[in-house]
Amino acid sequence: MSTIIRYNPLREAMSLSRQMDRLMEGAMRGSELWDGSMDWALPLDVIENDNEFIVKASLPGIKPEDIEVTYHNQTLTVKGEMKQEEDTSEEKYHLHERRYGMFSRSITLPSDVNGDAIKADFDNGVLALSLPKKEEVKAKRISIQSSGKVIEAKVKNK
């Protein structure tokens, strides 16, 4: 008597995906040029309000002294290194997915920032940067007089 097996395309796709992952991992581990580390781009959140830009990056497991933040010509750069824990030959990995190696990210901000007033805070693995806008790029209120009435207007310099 034969057994009927229901076809499940999702199971087939998952199996193929796992096989491709294993193939790529095996090829990379077999290469003498690959040392297990890689460069990676740092995901950022960038928020703007009237007074400042706020930039946040999640960097769990990284020490603040391993992070470098620079600002020059409207470009903010965050870079550093996620160092790999020491492996021992007795351990056998079943999964090895955490990132390590050098990371870097540069973004150009749309308006000028007061570079001398930039503040950085690192708490619970989250880097938070406060980049205050220069006074000349902040929105200013200008009074307009017309027929004896004073009208408030908002102007934004760029």
Stockholm file with secondary structure:
# STOCKHOLM 1.0

chainA/1-158         MSTIIRYNPLREAMSLSRQMDRLMEGAMRGSELWDGSMDWALPLDVIENDNEFIVKASLPGIKPEDIEVTYHNQTLTVKGEMKQEEDTSEEKYHLHERRYGMFSRSITLPSDVNGDAIKADFDNGVLALSLPKKEEVKAKRISIQSSGKVIEAKVKNK
#=GR chainA/1-158 SS CCCCCCCCHHHHHHHHHHHHHHHHHHHHHHCTTCCSCCCEECCCEEEECSSEEEEEEECTTCCGGGEEEEEETTEEEEEEEECCCCCCTTCCCSCCCCCCEEEEEEEECSSCBCGGGCEEEEETTEEEEEEEBCGGGSCEEEEEEETTEEEEEEECCC
#=GC SS_cons         CCCCCCCCHHHHHHHHHHHHHHHHHHHHHHCTTCCSCCCEECCCEEEECSSEEEEEEECTTCCGGGEEEEEETTEEEEEEEECCCCCCTTCCCSCCCCCCEEEEEEEECSSCBCGGGCEEEEETTEEEEEEEBCGGGSCEEEEEEETTEEEEEEECCC
//
